[in-house]
Amino acid sequence: MTQRSGNPRGPAPRPNRRTRTQNAPQAESADEFAASELQESGNPFVSAFSEVADALYALPPSEFTEARNEAAQQAKRAGDRELVERLRTLRRPTAAAHALNLLVRAHPDQVEQLRELGPGLRNAQERLQGLRLRELSARRSALVQAVAAQARREAAQAGQPVTDQAADELDQTLRAVLADETAAEEFAAGRLTHALTPGNTLRGLPTDAPTHPAARPSAPGEAERDRAAENKRRLTEAEQELRQLEAEQRSVGTTLDRVRAQAERADDQARRSRERVQHAERALVQARDALDAAEQTAAASQTEVAAAESRAEQLQARLEAQQAAVDRLQHG
């Protein structure tokens, strides 16, 4: 688990693989599991993966899938196949998960309060300390209410208001964080993909702590009920993602229709412009032809004028000579 800069305490030590398999919440997100596996294997590229995952889970859910695919494409172009595969395991967060991811980034102090209260609750449960458990349970209720309200405000400010269903998922996830350390680590990482379920993370701690807590024996068919509940949760998440994808598809369709209409208008305008240009070109050709004809006429006229002037000069000379001859005869 990547240690977050805003949380001075940081996540608790990670349990070994056997402990993770037995005690981890069933709602563990794919990216948290991937990051933990990388840390356990000592792979040096975990830092790059964590940075990209942190950036992705800070985005609105509507932008997540496109940004994740783009990040995977960049990793592919860089030749990092392992990073590509890890990025493709990341899933878009639900509305409740996104609200809690925002909370983790904006209010690490509240994250710390939850992580400090959780061990006390679990310890009181294990030691059957009824009075202490009632006291801590009251603190739990107040803290869950306050943190959930803050998460709703963060989501609203980000333009992602929380529905009533998502608000219920906020509450149950925060209770899961208090009930199980692994869930608290996942929550503190700020990369939740969906709600966590308190009943699946710590079976010994009920939603409302009893006055005299006692170990609850496994009821017949409990495993089947858990599997059915998990399947129902997955179905709900799948249906929610389907609705989100359908909404995105409608939005893309609307955008496509608008772009197509703009393209058609642009084509029509271009056609009219081409027609005007062609008309202007024909008019220009005609004007040039008329100019050539006028220039030719002007040249011919100038030639005729020059010839007429030469003829006039010759006649004037002859006239003057004849006049001189007449004058001599008259005075001779």
Residue frames relative to the residue before (quaternion, step in Angstrom):
aa qw qx qy qz dx dy dz
M 1.0000 0.0000 0.0000 0.0000 0.00 0.00 0.00
T 0.4087 -0.7173 0.5084 0.2447 3.57 -0.79 0.94
Q 0.3892 -0.7209 0.5164 0.2493 3.57 -0.84 0.95
R 0.3415 -0.7584 0.5276 0.1728 3.56 -0.82 0.98
S 0.5269 -0.6725 0.4272 0.2960 3.55 -0.95 0.96
G 0.6877 0.5012 -0.2916 0.4368 3.60 1.08 -0.70
N 0.6919 0.4399 -0.2674 0.5063 3.61 1.24 -0.21
P 0.2796 -0.8034 0.4931 0.1821 3.63 -0.11 1.18
R 0.6492 0.5223 -0.3376 0.4379 3.56 1.05 -0.58
G 0.2324 -0.7897 0.5277 0.2095 3.53 1.01 -0.91
P 0.6453 -0.5297 0.3747 0.4031 3.57 -1.24 0.28
A 0.5509 -0.6089 0.4599 0.3380 3.52 -1.18 0.61
P 0.6712 -0.4831 0.3417 0.4464 3.63 -1.17 0.37
R 0.4627 -0.6910 0.4894 0.2623 3.54 -1.02 0.88
P 0.4440 -0.6759 0.5111 0.2913 3.61 -0.92 0.81
N 0.5874 -0.5732 0.4207 0.3864 3.52 -1.27 0.37
R 0.7405 -0.4344 0.2706 0.4356 3.57 -1.31 0.20
R 0.6513 0.5122 -0.3376 0.4466 3.58 0.93 -0.79
T 0.6635 0.4983 -0.3109 0.4634 3.56 0.93 -0.86
R 0.6230 0.5413 -0.3420 0.4494 3.61 1.02 -0.78
T 0.6640 0.5184 -0.3101 0.4406 3.56 0.91 -0.88
Q 0.7314 0.4425 -0.2524 0.4534 3.55 0.95 -0.84
N 0.8293 0.2975 -0.1071 0.4607 3.57 0.88 -0.94
A 0.5242 0.6510 -0.4333 0.3371 3.64 1.13 -0.33
P 0.5444 -0.6095 0.4518 0.3578 3.59 -1.11 0.60
Q 0.5437 -0.6415 0.4345 0.3227 3.51 -1.05 0.78
A 0.6618 0.5154 -0.3074 0.4492 3.60 1.19 -0.44
E 0.2695 0.7846 -0.5234 0.1944 3.62 1.16 0.42
S 0.4138 -0.7261 0.4942 0.2395 3.57 -0.91 0.95
A 0.6221 -0.5786 0.3834 0.3622 3.54 -1.20 0.62
D 0.6818 0.4926 -0.3148 0.4397 3.60 0.90 -0.82
E 0.6211 0.5281 -0.3534 0.4588 3.63 1.05 -0.65
F 0.6509 0.5072 -0.3133 0.4699 3.55 0.99 -0.84
A 0.6502 0.5230 -0.3173 0.4506 3.56 0.97 -0.89
A 0.6688 0.4976 -0.3104 0.4570 3.58 0.89 -0.89
S 0.6569 0.5094 -0.3205 0.4542 3.59 0.96 -0.83
E 0.6358 0.5266 -0.3319 0.4564 3.55 1.01 -0.79
L 0.6463 0.5160 -0.3233 0.4599 3.55 1.00 -0.78
Q 0.6472 0.5116 -0.3268 0.4611 3.57 0.95 -0.80
E 0.6670 0.5086 -0.3070 0.4497 3.54 0.93 -0.88
S 0.7055 0.4457 -0.2687 0.4810 3.58 1.07 -0.69
G 0.4486 -0.7149 0.4384 0.3090 3.60 1.27 -0.19
N 0.3272 0.7606 -0.5030 0.2479 3.59 1.19 0.37
P 0.4099 -0.7501 0.4565 0.2466 3.65 -0.62 1.04
F 0.6280 0.5664 -0.3587 0.3952 3.64 1.10 -0.37
V 0.3873 0.7364 -0.4777 0.2818 3.61 1.28 0.07
S 0.6027 0.5696 -0.3667 0.4217 3.60 1.06 -0.68
A 0.6648 0.4873 -0.3041 0.4776 3.60 0.91 -0.90
F 0.6409 0.5254 -0.3235 0.4567 3.56 0.95 -0.85
S 0.6756 0.5042 -0.2968 0.4487 3.57 0.89 -0.97
E 0.6433 0.5226 -0.3305 0.4514 3.58 0.95 -0.83
V 0.6733 0.4833 -0.3004 0.4721 3.57 0.90 -0.90
A 0.6583 0.5118 -0.3136 0.4543 3.59 0.92 -0.89
D 0.6333 0.5253 -0.3347 0.4592 3.60 0.96 -0.82
A 0.6632 0.5015 -0.3080 0.4623 3.58 0.94 -0.87
L 0.6584 0.5221 -0.3133 0.4424 3.58 0.95 -0.86
Y 0.7393 0.4231 -0.2464 0.4623 3.58 0.85 -0.93
A 0.5591 0.5449 -0.4098 0.4718 3.57 1.28 0.23
L 0.5929 0.5916 -0.3522 0.4176 3.59 1.29 -0.29
P 0.5854 -0.5255 0.4558 0.4164 3.61 -1.23 0.29
P 0.6126 -0.5797 0.3782 0.3816 3.62 -1.01 0.68
S 0.6306 0.5566 -0.3422 0.4189 3.60 1.03 -0.70
E 0.7165 0.4200 -0.2473 0.4990 3.59 1.18 -0.49
F 0.4772 0.7298 -0.4145 0.2606 3.57 1.25 -0.34
T 0.7079 0.4920 -0.2932 0.4132 3.58 0.64 -1.12
E 0.6666 0.4946 -0.3113 0.4627 3.59 0.88 -0.90
A 0.6701 0.4942 -0.3021 0.4642 3.60 0.94 -0.88
R 0.6396 0.5178 -0.3333 0.4601 3.60 1.00 -0.78
N 0.6626 0.5011 -0.3089 0.4630 3.59 0.93 -0.88
E 0.6382 0.5167 -0.3263 0.4683 3.57 1.03 -0.75
A 0.6420 0.5129 -0.3211 0.4709 3.59 0.99 -0.82
A 0.6459 0.5112 -0.3173 0.4699 3.58 1.02 -0.80
Q 0.6349 0.5225 -0.3267 0.4660 3.58 1.04 -0.75
Q 0.6398 0.5148 -0.3246 0.4693 3.58 0.99 -0.79
A 0.6546 0.4973 -0.3128 0.4758 3.58 0.97 -0.84
K 0.6293 0.5352 -0.3270 0.4589 3.57 1.07 -0.75
R 0.6597 0.4950 -0.3089 0.4735 3.56 0.96 -0.87
A 0.6660 0.4838 -0.2965 0.4843 3.58 1.16 -0.62
G 0.5067 -0.6826 0.4030 0.3391 3.59 1.28 -0.08
D 0.5125 0.6365 -0.4236 0.3908 3.61 1.22 0.33
R 0.1708 -0.8353 0.5162 0.0815 3.57 0.19 1.26
E 0.6378 0.5413 -0.3405 0.4293 3.56 0.97 -0.83
L 0.6534 0.4980 -0.3134 0.4763 3.58 0.98 -0.83
V 0.6060 0.5557 -0.3533 0.4463 3.59 1.03 -0.75
E 0.6856 0.4843 -0.2929 0.4579 3.58 0.82 -0.99
R 0.6531 0.5106 -0.3223 0.4569 3.60 0.95 -0.83
L 0.6568 0.5107 -0.3189 0.4540 3.57 0.93 -0.85
R 0.6556 0.5265 -0.3183 0.4378 3.58 1.00 -0.74
T 0.6070 0.5483 -0.3655 0.4443 3.61 1.21 -0.29
L 0.5524 0.6290 -0.4003 0.3728 3.60 1.19 -0.38
R 0.1982 -0.7952 0.5675 0.0794 3.55 -0.92 0.91
R 0.5641 -0.6130 0.4365 0.3399 3.53 -1.11 0.72
P 0.4342 -0.7188 0.4728 0.2670 3.62 -0.85 0.90
T 0.4888 -0.6115 0.5272 0.3305 3.53 -1.22 0.53
A 0.7031 -0.4495 0.3250 0.4450 3.56 -1.29 0.15
A 0.6649 0.4985 -0.3110 0.4613 3.60 0.93 -0.85
A 0.6507 0.5131 -0.3142 0.4632 3.58 0.94 -0.89
H 0.6489 0.5179 -0.3219 0.4551 3.58 0.96 -0.85
A 0.6386 0.5278 -0.3298 0.4525 3.59 0.96 -0.84
L 0.6810 0.4733 -0.2906 0.4773 3.60 0.96 -0.83
N 0.6107 0.5346 -0.3526 0.4658 3.60 1.07 -0.65
L 0.6289 0.5163 -0.3279 0.4799 3.59 1.05 -0.73
L 0.6404 0.5382 -0.3217 0.4436 3.56 0.97 -0.89
V 0.6413 0.5386 -0.3276 0.4374 3.57 0.90 -0.93
R 0.6964 0.4738 -0.2780 0.4619 3.58 0.95 -0.87
A 0.7440 0.4275 -0.2263 0.4610 3.58 0.99 -0.83
H 0.8157 0.1707 -0.0528 0.5502 3.62 1.05 -0.71
P 0.0591 -0.8273 0.5585 0.0141 3.63 0.39 1.16
D 0.5637 0.6037 -0.3930 0.4043 3.59 1.17 -0.47
Q 0.6652 0.4833 -0.3061 0.4798 3.59 1.02 -0.75
V 0.5835 0.5532 -0.3657 0.4689 3.56 1.12 -0.61
E 0.6609 0.5122 -0.3004 0.4589 3.56 0.96 -0.91
Q 0.6300 0.5324 -0.3428 0.4496 3.60 0.99 -0.76
L 0.6466 0.5112 -0.3197 0.4673 3.57 0.95 -0.82
R 0.6991 0.4762 -0.2819 0.4527 3.58 0.87 -0.92
E 0.6430 0.5040 -0.3338 0.4703 3.59 1.14 -0.49
L 0.6775 0.4949 -0.2990 0.4546 3.58 1.03 -0.75
G 0.5938 0.6276 -0.3626 0.3494 3.60 1.00 -0.78
P 0.6871 0.4766 -0.3155 0.4485 3.64 0.71 -0.93
G 0.6341 0.5305 -0.3430 0.4459 3.60 1.02 -0.71
L 0.6380 0.5176 -0.3245 0.4687 3.56 0.99 -0.79
R 0.6897 0.4771 -0.2942 0.4584 3.56 0.84 -0.93
N 0.6402 0.5224 -0.3281 0.4578 3.56 1.01 -0.75
A 0.6539 0.5018 -0.3140 0.4711 3.58 0.97 -0.85
Q 0.6317 0.5289 -0.3286 0.4618 3.58 1.07 -0.72
E 0.6799 0.4945 -0.2961 0.4533 3.56 0.90 -0.94
R 0.7382 0.4098 -0.2248 0.4864 3.60 1.01 -0.80
L 0.3974 -0.7412 0.4590 0.2864 3.58 1.32 0.08
Q 0.3124 0.7470 -0.5172 0.2773 3.57 0.98 0.89
G 0.2400 -0.8400 0.4700 0.1265 3.57 0.21 1.31
L 0.6795 0.4875 -0.3036 0.4565 3.59 0.84 -0.95
R 0.6691 0.4929 -0.2920 0.4734 3.55 0.91 -0.97
L 0.6538 0.5235 -0.3141 0.4470 3.55 0.99 -0.82
R 0.6385 0.5140 -0.3375 0.4629 3.59 1.00 -0.74
E 0.6355 0.5315 -0.3191 0.4602 3.57 1.04 -0.81
L 0.7027 0.4544 -0.2697 0.4764 3.57 0.85 -0.97
S 0.6096 0.5533 -0.3537 0.4441 3.58 1.10 -0.66
A 0.6262 0.5211 -0.3399 0.4698 3.58 1.04 -0.70
R 0.6427 0.5015 -0.3145 0.4864 3.56 1.02 -0.82
R 0.6208 0.5500 -0.3408 0.4426 3.57 1.03 -0.78
S 0.6660 0.5092 -0.3124 0.4467 3.58 0.84 -0.94
A 0.6714 0.4928 -0.3008 0.4646 3.58 0.91 -0.92
L 0.6799 0.4932 -0.2974 0.4540 3.58 0.93 -0.91
V 0.6370 0.5216 -0.3322 0.4603 3.59 0.94 -0.84
Q 0.6523 0.5151 -0.3150 0.4581 3.56 0.95 -0.89
A 0.6823 0.4910 -0.2934 0.4553 3.59 0.90 -0.92
V 0.6836 0.4808 -0.2940 0.4638 3.58 0.87 -0.93
A 0.6393 0.5197 -0.3326 0.4588 3.60 0.97 -0.80
A 0.6421 0.5161 -0.3246 0.4647 3.59 0.98 -0.82
Q 0.6530 0.5043 -0.3161 0.4684 3.59 0.99 -0.81
A 0.6330 0.5282 -0.3290 0.4605 3.58 1.01 -0.77
R 0.6391 0.5135 -0.3251 0.4714 3.59 1.01 -0.78
R 0.6495 0.5075 -0.3239 0.4645 3.58 1.00 -0.77
E 0.6356 0.5254 -0.3333 0.4570 3.58 0.96 -0.81
A 0.6626 0.5029 -0.3060 0.4631 3.58 0.96 -0.87
A 0.6517 0.5141 -0.3185 0.4578 3.59 0.96 -0.85
Q 0.6587 0.5074 -0.3072 0.4628 3.58 0.97 -0.84
A 0.6788 0.4658 -0.2783 0.4948 3.58 1.17 -0.59
G 0.5493 -0.6341 0.3933 0.3763 3.59 1.26 0.08
Q 0.6325 0.4925 -0.3300 0.4985 3.58 1.26 0.43
P 0.0667 -0.8406 0.5352 0.0498 3.65 0.53 1.07
V 0.4340 -0.7156 0.5026 0.2168 3.54 -1.11 0.83
T 0.3707 -0.7165 0.5481 0.2208 3.57 -0.94 0.92
D 0.6913 -0.4539 0.3427 0.4457 3.58 -1.29 0.13
Q 0.6455 0.5179 -0.3262 0.4569 3.58 0.97 -0.82
A 0.6652 0.4909 -0.3022 0.4746 3.57 0.94 -0.87
A 0.6111 0.5488 -0.3524 0.4485 3.59 1.08 -0.68
D 0.6271 0.5183 -0.3306 0.4783 3.59 1.04 -0.74
E 0.6514 0.5121 -0.3109 0.4656 3.58 1.03 -0.81
L 0.5785 0.5650 -0.3695 0.4578 3.59 1.14 -0.60
D 0.6792 0.5008 -0.2921 0.4501 3.56 0.82 -1.03
Q 0.7015 0.4677 -0.2950 0.4497 3.58 0.78 -0.96
T 0.6279 0.5270 -0.3446 0.4575 3.60 1.05 -0.63
L 0.6559 0.5039 -0.3167 0.4644 3.59 0.94 -0.83
R 0.6343 0.5065 -0.3320 0.4805 3.59 1.07 -0.66
A 0.6221 0.5232 -0.3386 0.4739 3.56 1.09 -0.67
V 0.6162 0.5486 -0.3382 0.4528 3.59 1.04 -0.77
L 0.6844 0.4701 -0.2801 0.4819 3.57 1.01 -0.80
A 0.6946 0.5049 -0.2753 0.4323 3.56 1.10 -0.65
D 0.8216 0.1486 -0.0394 0.5489 3.60 1.05 -0.60
E 0.4813 -0.6984 0.4553 0.2708 3.59 -0.83 1.00
T 0.6343 0.5253 -0.3437 0.4512 3.59 1.00 -0.72
A 0.6291 0.5111 -0.3270 0.4859 3.56 1.05 -0.74
A 0.6304 0.5309 -0.3349 0.4568 3.59 1.04 -0.75
E 0.6326 0.5217 -0.3309 0.4670 3.59 1.01 -0.76
E 0.6598 0.5092 -0.3073 0.4593 3.54 0.89 -0.92
F 0.6484 0.5150 -0.3060 0.4697 3.57 0.97 -0.88
A 0.6892 0.4990 -0.2845 0.4418 3.58 0.86 -0.98
A 0.5958 0.5755 -0.3668 0.4235 3.61 1.17 -0.45
G 0.3619 -0.7695 0.4641 0.2481 3.59 1.20 -0.41
R 0.6252 0.5242 -0.3498 0.4604 3.57 1.13 0.62
L 0.1871 0.7934 -0.5555 0.1640 3.58 0.95 0.76
T 0.2425 -0.7620 0.5808 0.1523 3.55 -1.14 0.69
H 0.7921 -0.0166 0.0154 0.6100 3.59 1.21 -0.45
A 0.6920 -0.4846 0.3351 0.4172 3.54 -1.28 0.15
L 0.3379 -0.6893 0.6011 0.2220 3.53 -1.27 0.58
T 0.3219 -0.7604 0.5397 0.1640 3.55 -1.15 0.66
P 0.4192 -0.7356 0.4612 0.2654 3.62 -0.53 1.06
G 0.6400 0.5491 -0.3379 0.4180 3.59 1.00 -0.75
N 0.7012 0.4442 -0.2636 0.4914 3.57 1.19 -0.55
T 0.6792 0.5046 -0.3060 0.4364 3.59 1.15 -0.40
L 0.7979 -0.0232 0.0158 0.6021 3.60 1.07 -0.65
R 0.2361 -0.8281 0.4936 0.1222 3.54 -0.05 1.29
G 0.6486 0.5562 -0.3276 0.4032 3.61 1.09 -0.54
L 0.7223 0.3937 -0.2448 0.5132 3.61 1.23 -0.32
P 0.2733 -0.7839 0.5331 0.1632 3.59 -0.38 1.18
T 0.6909 -0.4676 0.3476 0.4280 3.55 -1.31 0.24
D 0.7618 0.1443 -0.0885 0.6253 3.59 0.99 -0.82
A 0.3968 -0.7590 0.4621 0.2299 3.56 -0.46 1.21
P 0.3944 -0.7254 0.5084 0.2446 3.64 -0.84 0.89
T 0.6389 -0.5253 0.4000 0.3948 3.55 -1.29 0.33
H 0.7793 0.1156 -0.0547 0.6134 3.57 1.01 -0.82
P 0.1571 -0.8244 0.5352 0.0961 3.61 0.16 1.19
A 0.0039 -0.7799 0.6255 -0.0217 3.50 -1.10 0.75
A 0.6118 -0.5584 0.4061 0.3860 3.51 -1.20 0.52
R 0.2962 -0.7642 0.5504 0.1593 3.53 -0.90 0.96
P 0.3589 -0.7383 0.5193 0.2377 3.63 -0.60 1.02
S 0.5701 -0.5910 0.4506 0.3504 3.51 -1.18 0.57
A 0.3229 -0.7513 0.5465 0.1806 3.55 -0.78 1.03
P 0.5949 -0.5629 0.4153 0.3960 3.58 -1.13 0.55
G 0.8251 0.2120 -0.1749 0.4936 3.54 -0.97 0.86
E 0.3539 0.7616 -0.4872 0.2394 3.60 1.24 0.19
A 0.6391 0.5306 -0.3326 0.4464 3.59 0.94 -0.83
E 0.6491 0.5075 -0.3199 0.4678 3.56 1.01 -0.82
R 0.6510 0.5090 -0.3253 0.4597 3.58 0.98 -0.79
D 0.6311 0.5320 -0.3284 0.4591 3.56 1.06 -0.80
R 0.6581 0.4981 -0.3112 0.4712 3.55 0.96 -0.88
A 0.6460 0.5125 -0.3269 0.4618 3.57 0.99 -0.80
A 0.6461 0.5120 -0.3192 0.4674 3.57 1.01 -0.82
E 0.6501 0.5113 -0.3142 0.4660 3.57 0.99 -0.83
N 0.6483 0.5070 -0.3156 0.4722 3.57 0.97 -0.84
K 0.6389 0.5188 -0.3262 0.4650 3.57 1.03 -0.79
R 0.6372 0.5244 -0.3242 0.4624 3.55 1.02 -0.83
R 0.6672 0.4969 -0.3037 0.4645 3.57 0.91 -0.92
L 0.6334 0.5229 -0.3340 0.4624 3.56 1.03 -0.78
T 0.6395 0.5243 -0.3262 0.4580 3.58 0.97 -0.86
E 0.6615 0.4992 -0.3053 0.4690 3.56 0.95 -0.89
A 0.6533 0.5138 -0.3165 0.4572 3.57 0.96 -0.87
E 0.6563 0.5002 -0.3124 0.4707 3.58 0.98 -0.83
Q 0.6397 0.5178 -0.3299 0.4624 3.57 1.02 -0.79
E 0.6603 0.4886 -0.3130 0.4768 3.59 0.92 -0.86
L 0.6188 0.5375 -0.3465 0.4562 3.58 1.05 -0.74
R 0.6570 0.5010 -0.3156 0.4665 3.58 0.94 -0.84
Q 0.6421 0.5143 -0.3253 0.4663 3.55 1.03 -0.77
L 0.6534 0.5037 -0.3132 0.4704 3.58 0.99 -0.83
E 0.6365 0.5173 -0.3305 0.4669 3.57 1.01 -0.80
A 0.6413 0.5122 -0.3286 0.4674 3.59 1.00 -0.80
E 0.6444 0.5064 -0.3191 0.4760 3.58 1.01 -0.81
Q 0.6373 0.5250 -0.3337 0.4549 3.56 1.00 -0.81
R 0.6454 0.5063 -0.3265 0.4696 3.58 0.97 -0.81
S 0.6445 0.5183 -0.3198 0.4622 3.55 0.99 -0.82
V 0.6552 0.4961 -0.3112 0.4773 3.56 0.97 -0.86
G 0.6343 0.5344 -0.3284 0.4519 3.59 1.02 -0.81
T 0.6446 0.5099 -0.3181 0.4726 3.56 0.99 -0.84
T 0.6537 0.5055 -0.3091 0.4708 3.56 0.96 -0.87
L 0.6456 0.5246 -0.3191 0.4540 3.57 0.99 -0.85
D 0.6416 0.5157 -0.3250 0.4656 3.59 0.97 -0.84
R 0.6617 0.5058 -0.3120 0.4572 3.56 0.95 -0.87
V 0.6614 0.5015 -0.3052 0.4669 3.57 0.96 -0.87
R 0.6383 0.5193 -0.3304 0.4623 3.57 1.00 -0.79
A 0.6437 0.5127 -0.3239 0.4668 3.59 0.97 -0.85
Q 0.6422 0.5128 -0.3202 0.4713 3.56 1.01 -0.81
A 0.6481 0.5180 -0.3163 0.4600 3.57 1.00 -0.83
E 0.6470 0.5097 -0.3231 0.4660 3.59 0.99 -0.81
R 0.6509 0.4971 -0.3252 0.4727 3.58 0.98 -0.80
A 0.6434 0.5171 -0.3234 0.4626 3.57 0.99 -0.78
D 0.6370 0.5168 -0.3274 0.4690 3.61 1.01 -0.81
D 0.6575 0.5050 -0.3140 0.4626 3.60 0.95 -0.85
Q 0.6544 0.5011 -0.3129 0.4719 3.55 0.97 -0.82
A 0.6391 0.5189 -0.3229 0.4669 3.57 1.01 -0.81
R 0.6344 0.5303 -0.3320 0.4540 3.59 1.01 -0.82
R 0.6693 0.4877 -0.3060 0.4697 3.57 0.91 -0.90
S 0.6339 0.5253 -0.3318 0.4606 3.57 1.03 -0.75
R 0.6388 0.5163 -0.3310 0.4646 3.58 0.99 -0.81
E 0.6396 0.5231 -0.3258 0.4595 3.59 0.99 -0.81
R 0.6586 0.4967 -0.3157 0.4689 3.57 0.96 -0.82
V 0.6361 0.5209 -0.3272 0.4659 3.57 1.01 -0.78
Q 0.6564 0.5067 -0.3134 0.4627 3.57 0.94 -0.90
H 0.6411 0.5100 -0.3261 0.4717 3.60 0.99 -0.81
A 0.6600 0.5017 -0.3086 0.4664 3.56 0.95 -0.87
E 0.6369 0.5239 -0.3316 0.4581 3.58 1.03 -0.77
R 0.6484 0.4996 -0.3255 0.4733 3.60 0.99 -0.79
A 0.6436 0.5133 -0.3210 0.4682 3.59 0.99 -0.82
L 0.6340 0.5299 -0.3282 0.4577 3.56 1.05 -0.77
V 0.6364 0.5195 -0.3287 0.4659 3.59 0.97 -0.83
Q 0.6592 0.5058 -0.3060 0.4648 3.56 0.94 -0.92
A 0.6534 0.5127 -0.3138 0.4601 3.58 0.96 -0.83
R 0.6443 0.5127 -0.3217 0.4675 3.57 1.02 -0.78
D 0.6314 0.5226 -0.3295 0.4687 3.60 1.01 -0.80
A 0.6594 0.5003 -0.3096 0.4680 3.58 0.93 -0.88
L 0.6331 0.5280 -0.3281 0.4612 3.55 1.06 -0.79
D 0.6424 0.5168 -0.3252 0.4631 3.57 0.95 -0.88
A 0.6657 0.4996 -0.3112 0.4587 3.58 0.91 -0.90
A 0.6544 0.5119 -0.3126 0.4605 3.56 0.96 -0.83
E 0.6467 0.5119 -0.3185 0.4673 3.56 1.00 -0.82
Q 0.6412 0.5115 -0.3252 0.4705 3.59 1.01 -0.78
T 0.6467 0.5134 -0.3154 0.4677 3.61 0.96 -0.86
A 0.6489 0.5209 -0.3107 0.4594 3.55 0.97 -0.89
A 0.6471 0.5180 -0.3169 0.4610 3.58 0.98 -0.84
A 0.6583 0.4985 -0.3131 0.4691 3.58 0.96 -0.86
S 0.6397 0.5295 -0.3213 0.4551 3.57 0.99 -0.83
Q 0.6398 0.5221 -0.3217 0.4632 3.58 1.00 -0.82
T 0.6321 0.5250 -0.3295 0.4650 3.58 1.04 -0.77
E 0.6634 0.4989 -0.3007 0.4696 3.57 0.95 -0.90
V 0.6286 0.5307 -0.3348 0.4595 3.59 1.01 -0.80
A 0.6558 0.5150 -0.3129 0.4548 3.57 0.92 -0.92
A 0.6566 0.5066 -0.3095 0.4652 3.60 0.97 -0.86
A 0.6552 0.5134 -0.3117 0.4582 3.58 0.99 -0.89
E 0.6451 0.5192 -0.3188 0.4611 3.57 0.98 -0.83
S 0.6429 0.5185 -0.3183 0.4653 3.62 1.02 -0.81
R 0.6518 0.5137 -0.3000 0.4705 3.56 0.99 -0.86
A 0.6458 0.5243 -0.3111 0.4595 3.56 1.03 -0.87
E 0.6419 0.5191 -0.3195 0.4653 3.57 0.99 -0.82
Q 0.6456 0.5170 -0.3201 0.4620 3.59 0.99 -0.84
L 0.6599 0.5036 -0.3040 0.4674 3.59 0.94 -0.89
Q 0.6374 0.5292 -0.3235 0.4572 3.56 1.03 -0.82
A 0.6492 0.5100 -0.3200 0.4648 3.59 0.97 -0.78
R 0.6602 0.4981 -0.3044 0.4726 3.56 0.95 -0.88
L 0.6344 0.5375 -0.3309 0.4463 3.56 1.04 -0.82
E 0.6605 0.5025 -0.3026 0.4688 3.54 0.93 -0.89
A 0.6466 0.5117 -0.3225 0.4648 3.62 0.98 -0.78
Q 0.6650 0.4933 -0.3064 0.4696 3.56 0.92 -0.86
Q 0.6336 0.5303 -0.3317 0.4553 3.58 0.99 -0.75
A 0.6334 0.5225 -0.3248 0.4694 3.57 1.05 -0.77
A 0.6459 0.5171 -0.3257 0.4576 3.57 0.96 -0.78
V 0.6425 0.5176 -0.3222 0.4643 3.58 0.97 -0.82
D 0.6438 0.5277 -0.3236 0.4499 3.59 0.95 -0.85
R 0.6566 0.5073 -0.3223 0.4558 3.63 0.92 -0.80
L 0.6495 0.5110 -0.3207 0.4629 3.58 0.94 -0.82
Q 0.6619 0.5175 -0.3109 0.4443 3.58 0.92 -0.82
H 0.7571 0.3559 -0.1894 0.5140 3.61 0.95 -0.72
G 0.5317 0.6642 -0.3982 0.3429 3.60 1.19 -0.07
